[in-house]
Amino acid sequence: MIHQFMNLAGFMGYLYGDRVIESEHCVIPTQIRFPRTKRRRIQKKWRKNHKNFIDKPGMLKTPFGIVCHPSILRKLKVQV
């Protein structure tokens, strides 16, 4: 896992005074398939199956800075 430390001083300075760290591993799993039944036992089984989830790019605020996915960082650079 390689983190690239980016200061962002070249185009926008610090983002809210925090360092921005780019990581391709910063993803948030989101469930996309759900069972038709409302039974808790079946819902629990579906939650355990990784085929029902996709990984979406994410952004996290940590004590040492902001960790974000490269695609989100590209969008951030375009907006600024």
C-alpha positions as CSV (number, residue, x, y, z in Angstrom):
1,M,0.0,0.0,0.0
2,I,1.7,3.2,-1.2
3,H,0.5,6.5,0.0
4,Q,1.5,9.6,-1.9
5,F,1.8,12.6,0.4
6,M,0.5,15.7,-1.3
7,N,0.8,19.1,0.2
8,L,-1.5,20.8,-2.4
9,A,0.4,24.0,-1.8
10,G,0.9,24.4,-5.6
11,F,-2.7,25.0,-6.5
12,M,-4.8,25.5,-3.4
13,G,-2.8,25.4,-0.2
14,Y,-4.1,23.2,2.6
15,L,-7.6,21.9,2.4
16,Y,-9.1,23.3,5.7
17,G,-5.6,23.4,7.1
18,D,-5.1,19.6,6.7
19,R,-2.7,17.6,4.5
20,V,-4.3,15.6,1.7
21,I,-3.1,12.0,1.3
22,E,-4.0,10.1,-1.9
23,S,-4.7,6.4,-1.5
24,E,-6.3,4.0,-4.0
25,H,-7.3,1.8,-1.0
26,C,-9.7,4.5,0.3
27,V,-13.0,2.9,-0.7
28,I,-16.3,2.5,1.0
29,P,-18.2,-0.8,0.5
30,T,-21.9,-0.2,-0.5
31,Q,-24.5,-2.9,-0.6
32,I,-26.2,-3.0,-4.0
33,R,-28.3,-6.2,-3.9
34,F,-30.9,-6.8,-1.2
35,P,-33.1,-9.9,-0.5
36,R,-36.8,-9.7,-1.3
37,T,-37.7,-11.1,2.1
38,K,-37.8,-9.1,5.3
39,R,-36.5,-12.0,7.4
40,R,-33.5,-11.0,9.6
41,R,-31.8,-14.4,9.1
42,I,-31.7,-14.0,5.3
43,Q,-30.7,-10.4,5.5
44,K,-27.7,-11.4,7.7
45,K,-26.6,-14.0,5.1
46,W,-26.8,-11.4,2.3
47,R,-24.7,-9.0,4.3
48,K,-21.9,-11.6,4.7
49,N,-21.7,-12.3,0.9
50,H,-19.2,-10.0,-0.7
51,K,-20.9,-10.4,-4.2
52,N,-23.7,-8.1,-3.0
53,F,-21.3,-5.1,-2.5
54,I,-19.4,-2.7,-4.7
55,D,-16.5,-0.5,-3.6
56,K,-17.1,3.3,-4.2
57,P,-14.3,5.8,-3.9
58,G,-14.3,7.5,-0.5
59,M,-12.9,10.3,1.5
60,L,-12.0,10.1,5.2
61,K,-11.0,12.8,7.8
62,T,-8.3,11.5,10.1
63,P,-6.2,13.2,12.8
64,F,-3.2,13.4,10.5
65,G,-5.0,14.8,7.4
66,I,-7.6,13.9,4.8
67,V,-7.3,10.5,3.0
68,C,-9.1,10.4,-0.4
69,H,-9.3,8.2,-3.5
70,P,-7.4,9.5,-6.6
71,S,-10.7,10.0,-8.6
72,I,-12.1,12.2,-5.8
73,L,-8.8,14.2,-5.7
74,R,-9.0,14.8,-9.5
75,K,-12.5,16.1,-9.1
76,L,-11.3,18.4,-6.3
77,K,-8.5,19.8,-8.4
78,V,-10.9,20.5,-11.3
79,Q,-13.3,22.4,-9.1
80,V,-10.6,24.6,-7.6
